[in-house]
Amino acid sequence: MEQRRTIVTEIKATAGSERTACRWLGWRRSSVRYVPQRPVADAPIRARLRELAEQHPRWGSPLLGWRLRQDGLVINQKRVRRLYRLEGLAVRRQRRKRVARARVVLPLVHAPDVRWAMDFVRDTLSDGRAFRALTIMDQCTRECVAIEVGVSVSGHRVAQVLDGLRTTRGLPTQIVVDNGPEFQSRALDAWAHLRGVQLHFIRPGHPVENAFIESFNGRLRDECLNQHWFRSLPDARERIAAWREHYNTARPHSALQQVPPSVFARQFRAGQPMRLSA
């Protein structure tokens, strides 16, 4: 359209009027004079789309559009799809794991309750039934914030556990998680948006990017899960809770100069921080 206006302007110098220039070119004057009615407001939406696509690499335009509306950007799905295509964000189905897009490397934290990490551990009862344990830890103090044991722990249940911690301990600024369905659920995403907590997803197939919780889960399995034969789910909850209490209050931690995590946390909050090991 801008090219047409430029051509008509140049011919007007010879033809003498816009009407004559359009007649020579065979164009309608209305097409030259047309002014788009759509407000120029795509830039912030496109920027937010790119940000959300980085946070959720496997989300398509329907889920991204839903999240935009959660942010208060009331736009229809057709516009979302148009901007989605313009940004080149189309998700292709893949049967094999491939390298995900690069993410920003997170710096180490030097204060409690700034960044937590979450993951799941699986085990079985004596009758063969499987159960799962949601583990949550603080990356600074190495404290085990909570362990939720259940046959099924959905994204909605994860949000409930975190809300319970909000009333007793407070919430961090960021939580590091893998790409499991519970962590990518709408329930947890809506909760994080409501509470102002950022969910940082590691790259698929790179558990080392969540090394703190992986190391903790290794200790949990070696020192608790592999040492007990759980008769029932309540028995598993009781034994795992007892181990968590021992881990936080009595077990020395090599990264905390052989000080238990809860002791280290109290000293930190009292203004006596120690040097952390990697």
N, C-alpha and C positions, 0 to 999 in steps of 0.2 A: 504493500500500500504506500509506503514512504517513497519507493522508487517511482510509482506512478505520479505522485505529487511532484517529484523532482522533474520528471520528464515534461509534465504539463507546464510547470513554471518556466522551463527553458523554452518551450515552443511558444508560450504566451508573448515572449519578447518579439517574435516574428509575426504571429497570428493576430496579436492585439487584444485578445480576450480569452478567457477560460473556455467559454462556449465554443468558439471556433477551434481551439486546440483539441478539445474533446471530440468534436465532429471529425476532424482530420484523422484522429487516432481510432475512432470507432468506440470510444469509451463513454459510459454514462457519467454525467457530472456528479451524480449522487455517490458513485463509488469513489470518486476523488475526494469529495468533501466529507466522507464518512469518518466519524470520530468514535472509537470504541467506548462502550459504556461501562465495561468492566473496570472496577477500581484496581489500581496497581497495588496489590497487597499480597502477591505471590511470594515475594522474597522471604519474609519471616516464616511462612508456612513451609517453603522448601528447605530452609535452614533447619527447622524443627524436624522435618521428615528425615533429613540426613542424620541428625543426632539420634533419633529413635531407631533408625535402621542400623546404626552402629551399635546401639545397645542391644537390639534384638535382630541378629543377622538372619534368622529364619522366618521372620514375620513378613507377610505380604501386605498388600494395600488395604484389605478389610480390617486387619488388626491395627495397622498403623493409623487408619482413619478413625477407628474407635478410640485410640489413645489421644489423637488430636482433639477429638470432641471432649475427652476427659480433661484436657488442658484448657477448655473453654473456647477453642477455635471451632465455631459452628460453621462447618462447610459440608457440602454434599459429597457423596462417594465418587460421583463422576469427576469432580474437580480433584479429589485426592488421587484417583487413578491417572488423570492427565499429568499432574505434577510428579507423581510416582514414576511414570514412564520418562518424563523429561529429565529426571535426575538419574535415570539408569539404575534403578533400585530393584528391578525384577528379580525374584528368587527362582532359581532353577532347581527342580527336584533332582536329588543326587542319591545314588544307591551306595556309594562309597564315601567314606569320610575324606574330606579335602581340607586343605589349609584354609582357615578362616581369614578374614581380613585382619590387618594388624590392629592391635589395641595398644593403648598407652600403658607403659610399665608403671605399676603403682609404686610410689616410694614407701620406705619403711615408716611406720607410725611410732611416735614417741610419747604418746599419752593414752591412758585407758579410754575405752568407749568411743574411740574415733572410728575404728574399723573392726568389724567382726567377720568371721568366716563360718559358713554353714555347709554341711554335707550329710549324707545318709550312710549308715552301716547296716548290713543285713546279717541276720543269724537265724537259727531255728530253735524251737522248743523240743523237749524230749519226745513229744508225739509226732514230730516231723513238720509241724506247722511253722511257716516262716513268719518272722516279724522284722520290723525296721526300727532303727533308732536315728532320730534327727539330732545331730550334734552341733552345738553352737559354741564358739570360743572367741575370746578377745585376743587380737593379734599382738597387742602390746604386752599385756600382763600374762598371757598364755592361760588365763583362767578359762575353765569350762563353764560357760554362762548357763547352759541348760542342756539336758538330754531328754528328748521326748520319745518314749517307746510306744509302739502300737503296731497292730497288724497292717494297717494302712494309714499313712500320714499324708494327706492331700495338701494342695497349696492353700486351701482354706484353713486347714488345721495349723499349717506353718504360720500363717498370719495371726491366728489366735494365740499361739505360743509366744510370738514376738510381742503382741499386745499385752500379754501378761507380764513380760519382762519390762515393758514400758512403765508399768505402774510400780514395779518393785525396784528397778535399777536404772531405767532410762534407756534410750535408744542411741545407736551410733549414727554417724554421718553416712557410713557406707557399709555394705555387707557384700563379701565376695562369695560367689556361688558358681557351681558348674551349670551345664545346660540341661539339667534334668527337667522333666515335665512339671514337677511340683514348683520349681523355681521360675519356670517360664509361664506359669498359669496366670490367667486374668485376675484371679483373686489376690495373689501375692503382688502382682504389678499394681493393682488398684490400691492395695494397702500401702505399698511403698510410696506411691504418689501422694496419698493422703497424709502420710506421716512425714514426708520430706526426707525419706531415706533412699539413697542411690543403690541400686543393685548392680554390681559389677560382675559381668559374666566372663569367665575365662574362655580361652579358645577350646573348641572341642578337641579331645584327644591330648590335652596338655594339662594333666592334673598337677604338674609341678608349679603351675601358676597359682594354685591354692595349696601350697606346700604346708602351711601351718596346720590346717585342719586335717590334711592327709597324714601328717606326722602324729597328730593327736589320735586319729582314728586307729593308727597302727598300734599305739600304746593301749588303747581301749580294747582292741581285739586280743592282743598278746597277754595283757595282764588281767582281763576280766572275762571277755566272751569265750576265749579258749580254755579258761580255767574252771568254768561252771557248766553244769548240765541243768538248764532251766526247766523246771517242772510245769510252769504255767506263765502266762503273761504277767500277773502280779508279782510272781517270784522274780522274773527277769527285771521288772521295774525296780524292785527293792534292792536287788544285788547291784544293778548298774548305778542306782542312786548312791549306794554306800561307797562304791568305787569312786564315783565322781567326787564325793565329799573327801575321801582320802587323797585323791589326786590334787584337789585344790588346797587342802590344809596341811597335809603331812608329807606328801611325796616331793622330794627335792627335784628341781628342774635344772638341767644342765645349762640352758640358755639364760637362766636367772641367777647364775653364780651359786647353784645348789640351794636356792631358796624356794619354798613352795609358792605357787602362783598367788594365793590369797594373801600371804605374808608380803610378797613383793608389792601387790596392789596397795595394801595398807601403808607400806613405807613410801610408796610413790605419792599417794594422796596426802601424806603427812609432810611432804616436801623433802623426802630423802630418796630421790630416784637413783637407781643403780645403772650401770652400763649394761645394755642388752647385747647378747651375742646373736649372731645371725642364725 
